[in-house]
Amino acid sequence: MNIDITTIHQELPDFNSHNEAKAWFTNKFPGSFRYKDSDEIDGITVHYYHLIKDSQAYSQYMETLESTEGHQITSVVPFESYSTIEITDEGDISISI
């Protein structure tokens, strides 16, 4: 899937909540937007998602991380297979490539 983060950033509407932003990403990228975790930073809840750009490389990377055997990453391909999307409860968005 060809995902251009700059274009996504330009297309982002103003969201009023986490659920609103989550629904937009889920509808725009069905099957490629996955919840990973949440955390509280300075009293603000941040939800972390992966926007998968290369499903094969991403799946292999996740399997390697979940393996009980040692793992060694020897290229940047796994890190280029997804972007991290951070969404606050208020709907603020941060995208890292």
C-alpha positions, -999 to 999 in steps of 0.1 A, spaced: 0 0 0 14 34 -10 8 57 20 21 93 18 23 108 52 25 144 39 -7 139 20 -24 123 50 -13 153 72 -27 177 47 -61 158 45 -65 156 83 -97 172 95 -100 188 129 -110 161 153 -129 167 186 -121 133 202 -100 102 201 -130 82 188 -136 106 160 -99 105 148 -98 67 152 -129 63 131 -114 85 103 -82 65 102 -100 32 104 -123 41 75 -95 57 54 -71 27 59 -91 -4 66 -70 -33 78 -39 -11 80 -46 9 111 -38 -10 143 -40 -1 180 -8 -7 199 -10 9 233 -19 40 254 -2 60 280 -7 91 301 17 119 296 14 150 318 -22 141 325 -31 136 289 -40 101 276 -23 93 243 -33 63 222 -7 48 199 -15 32 166 5 18 137 -4 28 102 10 -1 82 27 8 49 42 -26 40 21 -55 55 46 -82 48 76 -65 63 55 -53 93 41 -88 100 77 -103 99 89 -75 122 60 -81 147 66 -119 146 103 -113 153 96 -90 183 71 -115 197 95 -144 193 110 -159 225 142 -165 206 167 -137 203 162 -114 173 185 -92 153 173 -64 130 199 -58 103 181 -32 81 157 -2 83 130 -20 63 110 -30 94 109 6 107 98 19 73 69 -6 72 47 15 94 42 50 108 32 57 144 0 77 149 -5 93 183 -41 104 192 -50 122 224 -85 119 240 -91 154 227 -84 143 191 -50 159 187 -28 140 162 9 134 159 24 113 130 59 100 130 74 84 99 
